[in-house]
Amino acid sequence: MARTIGIGHQDFETIRKKDNFYIDKTRFIREWWQSDDIATLITRPRRFGKTLTMSMVEQFFSVKYAGRADLFQGLDVWKEESYRHLQGTYPVISLTFANVKEPDFQMTKQRINQILTDLYSKNIFLLEGDLLTAEEKTYFHSVTSDMNEVVATMAIHKMSDFLSRYYGQKVIILLDEYDTPMQEAYVNGYWEELVSFTRSLFNAAFKTNPYLERAILTGITRVSKESVFSDLNNLEVITTTSTKYEDSFGFTESEVYTALEEYGLSSSKELVKSWYDGFIFGRKHDIYNPWSIINYLDKQRVDTYWANTSSNSLISKLLRESNKIIKQDFEKLLLDEPLTVQIDEQIVYNQLSVKDSSVWSLLLASGYLKAENTEFIERTGRTNYVLTLTNREVRIMFENIIHDWFSEYDNHYNDFITALLLGDIKAMNAFMNKVALSTFSFFDTGKHPSGTSEPERFYHGFVLGLIVDLEERYIIRSNRESGFGRYDVVLEPKNPHDDGIILEFKVHDSEDEPTLKDTAINALTQIEKMNYQADLEARGIPADRIRKYGFAFEGKTVLIC
């Protein structure tokens, strides 16, 4: 009989006691312990089992779970006798920053203070007897939700000291979702304040801590060493491209296929693979995201389960307000072309709006892109990453994001698409100007919007919209030349009864062209001069069924000829 699928369980003990569906990942315990690394940072996309893994590690090592062989019997880690003796032998400090999502620094600090206060409350027994000195007991009582930063940043360090003395054993520290507050700080504008506080807290807990046996931090991103981990030269960092713990997070293909068989869904293997396969960790390909697989097993239908589990507002904002280069590169990804870039997997949040590579780093770490290949360039010391969209579920998520850029305002964009397909140039002009008027500033919302960059941002976002909304009816090609002066889009119909369409865009330059209409006519002339229709004709589309349009931009005004 198939096991019960409990959606959302992140407590290892609960899953084991109820015999819920679970894929054995306890080999991670042995691999991590044998590595002998003092502090390990593991980054994986959201909903990939990080929290469940931390619960598993805590309940394996913690003295509070001593004698709980029932939780691990029959699992991989229990095969070796030495690990049976290791279970329940260490004091463990287990914390999570998953819910630290506050709008300002003071509230964030207060929330973290509350987490630390809860840690002390759970260990109130330490105040009994003479283990702690009078001064240490005074410090213990000073750990409150309104404590100052000096007290707060030493709280984990001090508790490590107290617990190690009580149990006669150094402590294991587990910090789940360490980077959640940092993402919120970037979005809400208090990054620098939080970095200073976090650096001091982490340094005391993970670096200058003689009472530390081992530590694990998990998160989605590897925040730059310079900003947060500047003093932690003992940190072993495991990113999505690292070879350690390759299959410890996420489900392998064999694990997924075995699960499908358990629930009588073997015939769905190819469907499930097309939707949820595609993640690559280190050298391990064909990793599936667990959240979608568990939901599919439960509901027995495909859907964007993983993509819908959190707000994608940060991703949407970064893409929408990005420069033309990022939008051009993202066109390639949407058209199933690999993108080769040089990036640093460290995320510098305060550079996301100015450094292109940071955007690709964030998308890779978040699981929205996968590295099909990496190549270290010895001469430069840099690494080339060959990136593609991860899978069908991720593609649908991005398509929805891009579609919402326009539909969020009004339906003029849909009216323009309808007019384009009908060849109604008068309606195209009317609706395109309404689209531009309502969405120009939406694509350029920086502190100093630029009259030069604004049309660029809008235009390239508009092209992404065409790719998303017309992909079922047309094969869309774009030359993607830089400079906005020559950037044609070719729509090759999939239906033989549809017309081919060529679009050429130009920005009005009053020094070269007296009127906006002259610019639009020059765009049309360029289509003819460069013989853009040749490719469509070579694919069997007659010349009289190829429509050509020149788009001229001047500020928020558009003229189509």
C-alpha positions as CSV (number, residue, x, y, z in Angstrom):
1,M,0.0,0.0,0.0
2,A,1.3,3.4,-1.0
3,R,2.4,5.7,1.9
4,T,0.4,8.8,2.8
5,I,1.6,12.0,1.2
6,G,1.7,14.8,3.7
7,I,2.0,18.1,1.9
8,G,4.2,20.7,3.7
9,H,5.8,18.6,6.4
10,Q,9.3,19.8,7.3
11,D,9.8,18.0,10.6
12,F,11.7,14.8,10.2
13,E,10.2,13.2,13.3
14,T,6.6,13.8,12.1
15,I,7.2,12.3,8.7
16,R,8.9,9.2,10.2
17,K,6.3,8.6,13.0
18,K,3.4,8.9,10.5
19,D,5.2,6.8,7.9
20,N,4.5,9.6,5.3
21,F,6.1,9.5,1.9
22,Y,9.8,10.1,2.3
23,I,12.9,9.6,0.1
24,D,15.9,8.6,2.2
25,K,18.5,11.3,2.2
26,T,20.3,10.3,5.4
27,R,23.5,9.5,3.5
28,F,24.0,13.3,3.7
29,I,24.7,12.9,7.4
30,R,27.6,10.5,6.8
31,E,29.0,12.5,3.9
32,W,28.9,15.8,5.9
33,W,30.4,14.3,9.0
34,Q,33.2,12.6,7.1
35,S,34.1,15.8,5.3
36,D,35.2,17.2,8.7
37,D,34.4,20.8,7.6
38,I,33.9,23.2,10.5
39,A,31.3,25.5,8.8
40,T,29.4,24.5,5.7
41,L,27.1,26.8,3.7
42,I,24.8,25.0,1.3
43,T,22.8,26.9,-1.2
44,R,19.8,25.3,-3.0
45,P,16.6,26.7,-4.5
46,R,13.5,27.1,-2.3
47,R,11.5,24.0,-1.6
48,F,14.4,21.6,-2.2
49,G,14.4,20.0,1.2
50,K,16.8,22.3,3.1
51,T,14.6,22.7,6.1
52,L,13.8,19.0,6.3
53,T,17.5,18.1,6.0
54,M,18.3,20.5,8.9
55,S,15.5,18.9,11.0
56,M,17.0,15.5,10.1
57,V,20.5,16.5,11.1
58,E,19.3,18.1,14.4
59,Q,17.4,15.0,15.4
60,F,20.3,12.7,14.5
61,F,22.9,14.6,16.6
62,S,21.0,16.4,19.3
63,V,21.2,15.1,22.9
64,K,17.5,15.9,23.1
65,Y,16.9,13.0,20.7
66,A,19.2,10.5,22.4
67,G,17.9,7.0,22.1
68,R,15.6,7.8,19.2
69,A,16.8,4.9,17.1
70,D,13.2,4.5,15.8
71,L,13.7,7.6,13.7
72,F,16.6,6.2,11.7
73,Q,16.2,2.5,11.7
74,G,16.1,1.1,8.2
75,L,17.6,4.3,6.7
76,D,21.0,4.6,5.0
77,V,22.8,6.3,7.9
78,W,21.9,3.4,10.3
79,K,23.8,0.8,8.2
80,E,27.1,1.7,9.9
81,E,27.4,0.9,13.6
82,S,29.7,3.8,14.3
83,Y,26.9,6.2,13.3
84,R,24.4,4.4,15.5
85,H,26.7,5.3,18.5
86,L,26.9,8.9,17.2
87,Q,23.2,9.5,17.3
88,G,22.0,11.8,20.1
89,T,25.5,12.8,21.4
90,Y,25.9,16.5,20.7
91,P,24.2,19.7,22.0
92,V,22.6,21.3,18.9
93,I,21.6,25.0,18.4
94,S,19.0,25.0,15.6
95,L,17.7,28.3,14.3
96,T,15.8,29.5,11.2
97,F,15.6,33.0,9.6
98,A,12.9,31.8,7.2
99,N,10.2,34.1,8.6
100,V,12.4,37.2,9.0
101,K,10.7,39.2,6.3
102,E,10.4,42.7,7.7
103,P,10.0,46.1,5.9
104,D,12.8,47.9,7.8
105,F,16.0,47.2,9.7
106,Q,14.7,47.9,13.2
107,M,11.9,45.4,12.8
108,T,14.3,42.9,11.3
109,K,16.7,43.2,14.2
110,Q,13.8,42.9,16.6
111,R,12.6,39.7,14.9
112,I,16.1,38.2,15.0
113,N,16.4,39.2,18.7
114,Q,13.1,37.3,19.3
115,I,14.6,34.2,17.7
116,L,17.6,34.4,19.9
117,T,15.4,35.1,23.0
118,D,13.5,31.9,22.2
119,L,16.8,30.0,22.0
120,Y,17.6,31.1,25.5
121,S,14.1,30.4,26.8
122,K,14.4,26.8,25.6
123,N,17.6,26.4,27.5
124,I,16.4,28.2,30.7
125,F,17.6,25.1,32.7
126,L,21.1,26.4,32.4
127,L,20.3,29.0,35.0
128,E,19.9,26.3,37.6
129,G,22.8,25.5,39.9
130,D,26.3,27.0,39.7
131,L,27.2,26.2,36.1
132,L,27.0,29.9,35.1
133,T,28.6,32.7,37.1
134,A,26.6,35.6,38.4
135,E,27.8,37.8,35.5
136,E,26.9,35.1,33.0
137,K,23.4,34.8,34.5
138,T,23.0,38.5,34.2
139,Y,24.0,38.3,30.5
140,F,21.5,35.4,30.1
141,H,18.7,37.6,31.4
142,S,19.8,40.5,29.1
143,V,18.9,38.5,26.0
144,T,15.5,40.0,25.2
145,S,13.6,41.2,22.1
146,D,14.8,44.8,22.7
147,M,18.5,44.0,23.5
148,N,21.2,46.1,22.0
149,E,23.4,44.9,19.1
150,V,26.4,44.0,21.3
151,V,24.3,41.6,23.3
152,A,22.5,40.2,20.3
153,T,25.6,39.5,18.1
154,M,27.2,37.5,20.9
155,A,24.1,35.5,21.9
156,I,24.9,32.4,19.8
157,H,28.5,32.4,20.8
158,K,27.6,32.7,24.5
159,M,25.0,29.9,24.3
160,S,27.6,27.7,22.6
161,D,29.8,28.2,25.7
162,F,27.0,27.5,28.2
163,L,25.8,24.3,26.4
164,S,29.3,22.9,25.8
165,R,30.1,23.2,29.5
166,Y,26.8,21.7,30.6
167,Y,27.1,18.6,28.2
168,G,30.9,18.4,28.2
169,Q,30.8,18.5,24.4
170,K,31.2,21.2,21.7
171,V,28.0,22.3,20.0
172,I,26.7,21.9,16.5
173,I,25.0,25.0,15.1
174,L,22.3,24.8,12.4
175,L,21.0,28.0,10.7
176,D,18.4,27.5,8.1
177,E,17.5,30.1,5.4
178,Y,20.2,32.5,6.6
179,D,19.8,34.8,3.6
180,T,16.0,35.5,3.8
181,P,16.5,38.7,5.8
182,M,19.2,39.9,3.3
183,Q,16.8,39.5,0.3
184,E,14.2,41.5,2.2
185,A,16.9,44.1,3.1
186,Y,17.7,44.6,-0.6
187,V,14.1,44.9,-1.7
188,N,13.2,47.3,1.1
189,G,16.4,49.4,1.1
190,Y,18.2,48.7,4.4
191,W,21.0,46.4,3.0
192,E,24.0,48.2,4.5
193,E,22.5,48.3,8.0
194,L,21.7,44.6,8.1
195,V,25.1,43.6,6.6
196,S,27.0,45.2,9.5
197,F,24.7,43.5,12.1
198,T,24.8,40.1,10.4
199,R,28.6,40.1,9.9
200,S,29.2,40.6,13.6
201,L,26.6,37.9,14.5
202,F,28.1,35.3,12.1
203,N,31.7,36.1,13.0
204,A,31.0,35.5,16.7
205,A,29.0,32.3,16.0
206,F,31.0,30.6,13.3
207,K,34.5,32.0,13.3
208,T,35.7,33.1,16.7
209,N,33.8,30.4,18.5
210,P,36.0,27.8,20.4
211,Y,32.9,25.9,21.5
212,L,31.8,25.1,17.9
213,E,32.1,21.5,16.7
214,R,30.5,21.9,13.3
215,A,28.0,24.2,11.7
216,I,25.7,24.2,8.7
217,L,24.0,27.2,7.1
218,T,21.5,26.9,4.3
219,G,20.0,29.4,2.0
220,I,19.1,30.1,-1.6
221,T,22.0,32.4,-2.4
222,R,25.7,32.6,-1.6
223,V,25.9,36.2,-0.3
224,S,29.3,37.7,-1.2
225,K,32.1,37.1,1.2
226,E,33.0,40.7,1.2
227,S,29.6,41.8,2.5
228,V,28.7,39.2,5.1
229,F,31.4,36.5,5.4
230,S,34.5,38.7,5.3
231,D,35.9,37.1,8.5
232,L,34.8,33.5,7.8
233,N,37.8,32.0,6.0
234,N,36.9,28.7,7.5
235,L,33.6,28.5,5.5
236,E,33.1,25.6,3.0
237,V,30.6,26.9,0.4
238,I,28.5,24.4,-1.6
239,T,26.6,26.0,-4.5
240,T,24.5,24.5,-7.2
241,T,27.7,23.8,-9.3
242,S,29.7,22.2,-6.5
243,T,30.2,18.5,-6.6
244,K,29.7,17.8,-2.9
245,Y,26.2,16.6,-1.8
246,E,25.1,16.5,-5.4
247,D,22.0,14.4,-4.8
248,S,21.3,15.2,-1.2
249,F,18.8,17.9,-2.1
250,G,16.1,17.3,-4.7
251,F,15.0,13.9,-6.1
252,T,17.0,11.9,-8.6
253,E,15.3,10.5,-11.7
254,S,15.5,6.9,-10.3
255,E,13.9,8.1,-7.0
256,V,11.1,9.9,-8.9
257,Y,10.4,6.8,-11.1
258,T,10.3,4.6,-8.1
259,A,7.8,6.9,-6.4
260,L,5.6,7.0,-9.6
261,E,5.5,3.2,-9.5
262,E,4.5,3.2,-5.8
263,Y,1.5,5.4,-6.6
264,G,0.6,3.6,-9.9
265,L,1.7,6.4,-12.1
266,S,4.5,4.7,-14.1
267,S,2.8,5.7,-17.4
268,S,3.4,9.4,-16.5
269,K,7.2,9.3,-16.4
270,E,7.7,11.2,-19.6
271,L,5.1,13.9,-18.7
272,V,6.6,14.4,-15.3
273,K,10.1,14.5,-16.8
274,S,9.1,17.2,-19.3
275,W,7.7,19.4,-16.5
276,Y,9.9,18.9,-13.5
277,D,13.3,17.5,-14.5
278,G,16.2,19.7,-15.5
279,F,18.0,20.8,-12.3
280,I,21.7,20.2,-12.3
281,F,23.8,20.1,-9.1
282,G,27.5,19.7,-9.6
283,R,27.9,16.8,-12.1
284,K,24.5,15.3,-11.3
285,H,21.9,15.9,-14.0
286,D,18.2,15.0,-14.0
287,I,17.4,16.3,-10.6
288,Y,13.7,17.0,-10.0
289,N,12.3,19.6,-7.6
290,P,10.7,17.7,-4.7
291,W,7.7,20.1,-4.1
292,S,6.3,19.6,-7.6
293,I,6.8,15.8,-7.5
294,I,5.1,15.4,-4.1
295,N,2.2,17.5,-5.2
296,Y,2.0,15.6,-8.5
297,L,1.9,12.3,-6.6
298,D,-0.9,13.7,-4.4
299,K,-3.0,15.4,-7.0
300,Q,-2.0,13.2,-10.0
301,R,-2.0,16.2,-12.5
302,V,0.7,18.5,-13.7
303,D,0.7,22.2,-12.6
304,T,3.2,24.9,-11.7
305,Y,3.4,23.8,-8.1
306,W,7.0,24.9,-7.4
307,A,6.8,28.2,-9.4
308,N,3.7,29.2,-7.5
309,T,5.0,28.7,-3.9
310,S,6.4,32.2,-3.5
311,S,6.2,35.7,-4.9
312,N,8.3,36.3,-7.9
313,S,8.2,40.0,-7.5
314,L,12.0,40.4,-7.1
315,I,12.7,38.4,-10.3
316,S,10.0,40.3,-12.2
317,K,11.4,43.7,-11.0
318,L,15.0,42.8,-12.0
319,L,14.0,41.6,-15.5
320,R,11.6,44.4,-16.1
321,E,13.9,47.2,-15.1
322,S,17.1,45.6,-16.5
323,N,19.0,47.1,-19.4
324,K,18.7,46.1,-23.0
325,I,21.6,43.6,-22.8
326,I,19.9,41.5,-20.1
327,K,16.5,41.6,-22.0
328,Q,18.3,40.6,-25.2
329,D,20.0,37.7,-23.5
330,F,16.7,36.7,-21.9
331,E,15.2,36.5,-25.4
332,K,17.7,33.9,-26.2
333,L,16.7,31.8,-23.2
334,L,13.0,32.1,-24.1
335,L,13.8,31.0,-27.7
336,D,15.6,27.9,-26.3
337,E,19.1,29.2,-27.1
338,P,21.8,28.7,-24.5
339,L,23.4,31.8,-23.0
340,T,27.1,31.9,-22.2
341,V,28.1,34.3,-19.6
342,Q,30.9,34.9,-17.0
343,I,29.5,35.2,-13.5
344,D,30.5,35.0,-9.9
345,E,28.2,32.7,-7.9
346,Q,28.5,35.1,-5.0
347,I,25.5,37.4,-4.9
348,V,26.2,41.1,-4.2
349,Y,22.6,42.3,-3.6
350,N,23.4,46.0,-3.7
351,Q,24.8,45.5,-7.2
352,L,21.8,43.6,-8.6
353,S,20.6,46.8,-10.4
354,V,24.0,47.7,-11.8
355,K,25.9,44.5,-12.4
356,D,24.5,42.2,-15.1
357,S,26.3,39.1,-13.8
358,S,24.6,39.4,-10.4
359,V,21.2,38.9,-12.1
360,W,22.3,35.7,-13.8
361,S,23.9,34.5,-10.5
362,L,20.6,35.1,-8.6
363,L,18.6,33.2,-11.3
364,L,21.0,30.3,-11.3
365,A,21.1,30.1,-7.5
366,S,17.3,30.3,-7.3
367,G,16.9,27.4,-9.7
368,Y,15.3,29.3,-12.6
369,L,18.4,28.7,-14.7
370,K,20.6,25.7,-14.9
371,A,24.3,25.5,-15.8
372,E,24.5,23.0,-18.7
373,N,28.3,23.4,-18.7
374,T,31.0,25.4,-16.9
375,E,34.5,26.1,-18.2
376,F,37.3,27.6,-16.1
377,I,39.4,30.0,-18.2
378,E,42.9,29.7,-16.7
379,R,44.2,32.8,-18.4
380,T,41.6,35.1,-16.8
381,G,40.7,33.1,-13.7
382,R,37.1,33.4,-14.6
383,T,34.5,30.7,-15.4
384,N,32.1,30.6,-18.4
385,Y,28.6,29.3,-17.6
386,V,26.4,28.0,-20.3
387,L,22.9,28.7,-19.0
388,T,19.4,27.6,-20.1
389,L,15.9,27.7,-18.6
390,T,15.6,24.8,-16.1
391,N,12.4,23.1,-17.3
392,R,8.8,23.6,-18.6
393,E,7.5,24.7,-15.2
394,V,10.1,27.5,-15.0
395,R,9.4,28.6,-18.6
396,I,5.7,29.0,-17.8
397,M,6.5,31.0,-14.8
398,F,8.6,33.5,-16.8
399,E,6.0,33.7,-19.5
400,N,3.4,34.6,-16.9
401,I,5.7,37.2,-15.5
402,I,6.3,38.9,-18.9
403,H,2.6,38.6,-19.8
404,D,1.7,40.4,-16.5
405,W,4.0,43.3,-17.3
406,F,1.5,44.5,-19.8
407,S,-1.8,43.1,-18.6
408,E,-1.2,44.6,-15.1
409,Y,-2.1,48.0,-16.6
410,D,-4.9,47.5,-19.1
411,N,-5.8,45.5,-22.2
412,H,-4.3,47.9,-24.8
413,Y,-1.4,45.4,-25.3
414,N,-3.9,42.6,-26.2
415,D,-5.7,45.0,-28.5
416,F,-2.4,45.8,-30.2
417,I,-1.6,42.1,-30.7
418,T,-5.1,41.6,-32.2
419,A,-4.6,44.5,-34.6
420,L,-1.1,43.2,-35.6
421,L,-2.5,39.8,-36.5
422,L,-5.3,41.4,-38.5
423,G,-3.0,43.8,-40.2
424,D,-5.0,46.9,-39.1
425,I,-2.2,49.5,-39.1
426,K,-4.5,52.3,-37.9
427,A,-5.5,50.3,-34.8
428,M,-1.9,49.2,-34.3
429,N,-0.9,52.9,-34.1
430,A,-3.7,53.8,-31.7
431,F,-3.2,50.9,-29.3
432,M,0.7,50.9,-29.4
433,N,0.7,54.5,-28.3
434,K,-1.6,53.7,-25.4
435,V,0.6,50.8,-24.4
436,A,3.7,53.0,-24.5
437,L,2.1,55.8,-22.6
438,S,1.0,53.5,-19.8
439,T,4.1,51.3,-19.4
440,F,7.2,53.3,-20.3
441,S,7.9,54.4,-16.7
442,F,7.0,50.8,-15.6
443,F,10.2,49.6,-17.4
444,D,12.4,52.4,-16.0
445,T,11.7,53.0,-12.3
446,G,15.2,53.7,-11.0
447,K,16.1,56.7,-8.9
448,H,17.1,58.7,-12.0
449,P,15.0,57.5,-15.0
450,S,16.8,58.3,-18.2
451,G,15.2,59.7,-21.3
452,T,17.7,57.7,-23.3
453,S,17.4,54.4,-21.5
454,E,13.6,54.5,-21.1
455,P,12.7,53.6,-24.7
456,E,15.3,50.9,-24.7
457,R,13.9,49.3,-21.6
458,F,10.4,49.5,-22.9
459,Y,11.2,48.3,-26.4
460,H,13.1,45.2,-25.3
461,G,10.4,44.3,-22.8
462,F,7.9,44.7,-25.6
463,V,9.8,42.2,-27.7
464,L,9.8,39.7,-24.9
465,G,6.1,40.2,-24.7
466,L,5.8,39.3,-28.4
467,I,7.8,36.2,-27.9
468,V,5.5,35.1,-25.1
469,D,2.1,35.9,-26.5
470,L,2.7,34.8,-30.1
471,E,4.9,31.7,-29.6
472,E,2.0,29.3,-30.2
473,R,1.2,30.8,-33.5
474,Y,4.6,32.0,-34.7
475,I,8.3,31.1,-34.7
476,I,9.8,34.4,-33.6
477,R,13.4,35.4,-34.5
478,S,15.3,38.5,-33.5
479,N,18.6,39.8,-34.7
480,R,19.2,41.3,-31.3
481,E,21.7,43.9,-32.5
482,S,22.8,46.5,-30.0
483,G,22.1,50.2,-30.2
484,F,18.3,50.1,-30.9
485,G,19.0,51.6,-34.3
486,R,18.6,48.3,-36.1
487,Y,16.8,45.5,-34.4
488,D,14.3,43.6,-36.6
489,V,11.9,40.9,-35.4
490,V,10.7,38.3,-37.8
491,L,7.5,36.3,-37.2
492,E,7.4,33.1,-39.2
493,P,3.9,31.6,-39.1
494,K,3.4,28.0,-38.0
495,N,0.0,27.9,-39.8
496,P,0.4,28.1,-43.6
497,H,-2.6,30.3,-43.8
498,D,-1.1,33.1,-41.7
499,D,1.1,35.9,-43.0
500,G,4.8,36.3,-42.2
501,I,5.5,39.6,-40.3
502,I,8.7,41.7,-40.2
503,L,9.0,44.5,-37.6
504,E,11.8,47.1,-37.7
505,F,12.3,49.6,-34.8
506,K,14.1,52.9,-34.8
507,V,14.4,55.9,-32.5
508,H,13.8,59.2,-34.1
509,D,17.0,61.3,-34.5
510,S,16.0,64.9,-35.5
511,E,19.5,65.5,-36.9
512,D,19.1,62.8,-39.5
513,E,15.3,62.7,-40.0
514,P,13.0,65.8,-40.0
515,T,9.9,64.0,-38.8
516,L,8.9,60.8,-36.9
517,K,7.3,59.6,-40.2
518,D,10.6,59.8,-41.9
519,T,12.1,57.6,-39.2
520,A,9.3,55.0,-39.7
521,I,9.8,55.1,-43.5
522,N,13.5,54.6,-43.1
523,A,12.8,51.6,-40.9
524,L,10.7,50.2,-43.8
525,T,13.4,51.0,-46.3
526,Q,16.0,49.2,-44.2
527,I,13.8,46.0,-44.3
528,E,13.9,46.1,-48.1
529,K,17.6,47.2,-48.3
530,M,18.8,44.4,-46.0
531,N,16.4,41.9,-47.6
532,Y,15.0,40.7,-44.3
533,Q,12.2,38.8,-46.1
534,A,14.7,36.4,-47.8
535,D,14.6,34.0,-44.8
536,L,10.8,33.8,-44.9
537,E,10.7,33.3,-48.6
538,A,13.3,30.5,-48.3
539,R,10.9,28.8,-45.9
540,G,8.1,28.8,-48.5
541,I,6.2,32.0,-47.6
542,P,5.3,34.0,-50.8
543,A,6.4,37.6,-51.0
544,D,2.8,38.9,-51.2
545,R,2.1,37.3,-47.8
546,I,4.9,38.9,-45.9
547,R,3.8,42.1,-44.1
548,K,6.4,44.7,-43.1
549,Y,6.2,47.4,-40.5
550,G,8.5,50.2,-39.5
551,F,8.2,51.4,-35.9
552,A,9.5,54.9,-35.0
553,F,9.9,56.0,-31.4
554,E,10.2,59.5,-30.0
555,G,9.9,59.6,-26.2
556,K,6.5,57.9,-25.5
557,T,5.2,58.5,-29.0
558,V,5.2,55.7,-31.5
559,L,4.4,55.8,-35.3
560,I,4.0,52.7,-37.3
561,C,4.1,52.7,-41.1
